Amino acid sequence: MSFPSKPEVEVIHDLKNAAFKWSGWLKIWYAKEFPYRVELLNILARYGGEVGQEKSFAEIMEAKVERSKDERNAIGSTRIMLPSGPKAA
């Protein structure tokens, strides 16, 4: 779980109580997946969708994965021509 800025003390407390750990390197909170943790993430990640629907953590993550795939496909379809080395005589 990542946040755009440092979360409130209560949120940090909830994450720690659910045995999440902070990765200073990756700047994320992480833990092994268990139903109670997924439920906590769903609560923390809820927001109004484009048409006012709430999205679950799983739906948000699925959308991020899809966007990532689209970005990789776009990058993969772009060909960059590099200059070749010296030609042998």
N, C-alpha and C positions, 0 to 999 in steps of 0.2 A: 504494500500500500504506500503510495506516495502522496504528498500534499504540496500545493504550490508554495506554501510558507510553513513555518513551524506551527504545528497544531496546538490547540489549547491544552492546558495542563490536564483537564479532565479526559480529553481524548488520549493523551499520552498514558495517563493512568489506566484507562480501559484497555489500551493495547498491551501494556505491560502485564496487567492482570490476566489477559488471555494468552500470555507467554510469547508475545511477539518480541522480536529483537530488532534493534536499530542497526542498520549497516551504514556507517559513516562514509564508506567507500562508494556504495551505490546510491546512497541517500534515499533508502526505502526501509519500511518496516516489513519484516518477513516472519513466517512461521509455517510449520507443516499444516496442510489443510485438514481441518476437522469441521464438522457441521456447526458447532458453536462459534468457531472463528469466522466461518463464512457468513453466518448470521450477523456477527458484529460488523464485518466489512460491509454487508448490505446496508446496515443501519448508517454507518459512517459515509457510505458512498451514494446514498439516495439523492437524487436531484430531479427536477422537472425535465422531462424530455421535450423534444420539439413541439409535441402536441399536448404537453402537460401530463404525460404519463411518467410514473416513477420507473426508473430502471434499476435492476438489481446489479450487484457487483459483477456477477458473471456476464451479464449483458454488456456492461461497460467494458470489461476486459475483452470480450469477444469483438466488440467494435474496434478497440485499439489494435487487436491482432489483425483484423481485416484491413484497417488503415495501413498498418505496417507492411502487410503483403502487397497492397496496392502501390505503396511507395517503392518497395523493392522491385516490383515488376516494372515500374516506370523507370527506375534507375537501370535495370537490366536491359531494357529495350533501347537505351541510349548508348550509342557506340562512340567511343573516343578514339580518334586516329592518332597514334603516337608516331613520332618520326622514327624511321628505321635506322639502324646503326650504319657504320661505314660499309660501303659495298666493297667486296673483295674483287681485286683486279685479275 
